[in-house]
Amino acid sequence: KNKDNLRYLNAVIELESEGVIDITAQKILPRVTPKTIQSVRNAIKVLEEYDLVKTTGKTKPKLVQSTELGKIFTRMFYSWKNSDLLFFSVKESK
């Protein structure tokens, strides 16, 4: 939906690859600046709607974890080196 959300997904995957276990919006924020904590939380909600991440916990801070689908999606459509979207086109059926 919004290609900027992929930057948040990429940040989650990078943190996981570095061995970070308890990933929260607060830990994602420095990797996607200049953004606000609320924009990170909103992006997490959108990514969760598409099953690209999953969250645990009912209250803040929620723990965030990428899904296999999220990892595949970033490998297909996102350049890790340049943090640029390589290709993103979704046709909606009417």
C-alpha positions as CSV (number, residue, x, y, z in Angstrom):
1,K,0.0,0.0,0.0
2,N,2.6,2.5,1.1
3,K,6.2,1.7,-0.1
4,D,7.6,3.6,3.0
5,N,6.2,0.7,5.1
6,L,8.8,-1.5,3.6
7,R,11.5,0.5,5.2
8,Y,10.0,-0.4,8.6
9,L,9.9,-4.1,7.6
10,N,13.5,-3.9,6.4
11,A,14.5,-2.4,9.8
12,V,12.8,-5.3,11.7
13,I,14.6,-7.9,9.5
14,E,18.0,-6.1,10.0
15,L,17.5,-6.1,13.8
16,E,16.6,-9.8,13.7
17,S,19.7,-10.5,11.6
18,E,21.8,-8.7,14.3
19,G,20.4,-11.0,17.0
20,V,18.0,-8.5,18.6
21,I,15.2,-10.4,20.2
22,D,12.8,-7.9,21.8
23,I,12.1,-5.6,18.8
24,T,9.8,-2.7,19.6
25,A,8.8,0.4,17.8
26,Q,11.4,2.3,19.9
27,K,14.2,0.1,18.5
28,I,13.0,0.5,15.0
29,L,12.7,4.3,15.2
30,P,16.4,5.2,14.9
31,R,16.7,3.1,11.6
32,V,13.9,5.0,9.8
33,T,14.5,8.6,10.9
34,P,13.3,11.2,10.6
35,K,10.0,9.7,11.7
36,T,8.0,9.6,14.9
37,I,7.3,6.7,17.2
38,Q,3.6,7.0,16.2
39,S,4.5,6.6,12.5
40,V,6.5,3.5,13.3
41,R,3.5,2.0,15.2
42,N,1.2,2.9,12.3
43,A,3.5,1.2,9.9
44,I,3.7,-1.9,12.1
45,K,-0.2,-2.1,12.1
46,V,-0.2,-1.9,8.3
47,L,2.5,-4.5,7.9
48,E,0.7,-6.8,10.3
49,E,-2.5,-6.5,8.2
50,Y,-0.6,-7.9,5.3
51,D,1.0,-10.6,7.4
52,L,4.5,-9.2,6.8
53,V,5.1,-8.9,10.6
54,K,3.5,-10.3,13.7
55,T,3.2,-8.6,17.1
56,T,2.9,-10.0,20.6
57,G,1.5,-8.2,23.6
58,K,-1.7,-6.4,24.2
59,T,-0.1,-3.1,25.4
60,K,2.7,-0.9,24.4
61,P,5.5,-1.7,23.8
62,K,4.4,-4.6,21.5
63,L,7.2,-7.0,20.3
64,V,7.5,-7.1,16.6
65,Q,8.8,-10.0,14.5
66,S,9.0,-10.5,10.7
67,T,7.2,-13.4,9.1
68,E,8.5,-15.6,6.4
69,L,6.3,-13.8,3.9
70,G,7.8,-10.5,5.0
71,K,11.3,-11.8,4.5
72,I,10.5,-13.1,1.1
73,F,8.8,-9.8,0.2
74,T,11.8,-7.8,1.0
75,R,14.1,-10.1,-0.9
76,M,11.9,-9.7,-3.9
77,F,11.1,-6.0,-3.9
78,Y,13.5,-4.1,-1.7
79,S,17.2,-3.2,-2.1
80,W,18.9,-3.6,1.3
81,K,22.0,-1.6,0.3
82,N,20.3,1.5,-1.0
83,S,17.1,1.2,1.1
84,D,15.2,1.8,-2.2
85,L,12.2,0.1,-3.5
86,L,13.2,-2.0,-6.6
87,F,9.8,-2.7,-7.9
88,F,6.4,-2.4,-6.3
89,S,3.2,-2.7,-8.4
90,V,0.0,-4.3,-7.3
91,K,-3.0,-4.3,-9.5
92,E,-6.3,-4.3,-7.7
93,S,-9.1,-6.3,-9.2
94,K,-12.5,-4.6,-9.5
